[in-house]
């Protein structure tokens, strides 16, 4: 069931064999592995070997896996998603906020959608159309090319920052979803547990990375990241 207010889906959906291969190879130390190693890892998390071999063949045909002799290498564009697994580096928060105002107008819908996705990936949230904000607690510089489409500000809101944070992000629903996944992450069925971990990783990509002063009570992000990190460390030992 999906919340109309937040867009979070309460269900944990099954993960296809293709997605399982991608997830496992993204988490692996090396992007290159053998067919037998791929099968060992995916069968350990609940996938039949025949299903995995079919998925691998289709991924090779689609260019998602590059086959050289007996080894397979994950496409670099997919491998780049490895950065999504890491928590964004933060620094002590002094109360300032980042603000981006979109200045480009009349762009095609595809360009607008791409810019929106990029701003979301930078952990910004939209206050209203064209105005994006977040606490200035991340250790980063915004990409220089955004200057062509946005104006960038550093400011301190007059209103309460906690109230503004609650307006920008569905914190209660995010927290409830995170706690539900933590409850399910020890499921004894390997495929179900893998699906829960994948859902948790997807949720973590939407973590607003808030300073501690703005986090709600019992905010589950640290526990969720610890559990998924431990699981991924386990998968890296599965003959990869």
C-alpha positions, 0 to 999 in steps of 0.5 A: 500500500502506498501513502498518497502523502509521501509516496512510500510503498509499505510493501516489500516487492520481490527482486528479479534475478537480474536486479539481484545480480546487479545489486550483488556485483555493485556491492562486491569489491571487484566489478568482475567475477565468474559465472560460478561465483555469480551463481554461488552468491545469488543462490545463497540469497534464494535464487535458482541457478537456472534462473540466474543463468538465464538472467546473466545471458540476457544481461550480456545481450543487453550490454549490462554485463561484459563477458571476456573469456570466463569472466563477467564485468558489470557495466561501468554505468551500473557500477557507478551506483556503488556510491549510493551505498555510502552515507554522505559525509557530513560536518557540524551544522551551524544553522545555515541552509543551502538554497537553489532557485531554478532560473532556466525556463521553457525546458523540455519535460525530459530536461526538467525531470532530469534536473529534478532527479539530480537535485533529489540525488543531492539530498535537496527538497523542493519547497515550491516549484523551482525552489530547493533547500536543505540544511548546509551540513554536507561536506560537498560543493555543488556541481559547477554546471548547475550554475547554468540553470540555478541561482545558489544561496546560503541563508538562515531561515527566520522560521523554526528549522525543525518546522521547515524540515518537517515541511520538506520531508515526510519524516514520520513516514520515512521513519515508520518505513525504516523501522518496519524494514528493520523488523523484517530484515532478519527474515529466515527466508533468504529471498525475502531477506534479500528483498528487504535489504534491497528495499532498505537500500532504496530507502537510504538513497532518499535519506535527507542526511539531516543534522542531529538537531533536526532528526526526529526521535528514534530516527532509524537511519543509523541502524538501517545503514548498519544492518544493510552494511553488515548484510552486504559485507556478508554477500562479499564473502559469497565466493566473490 
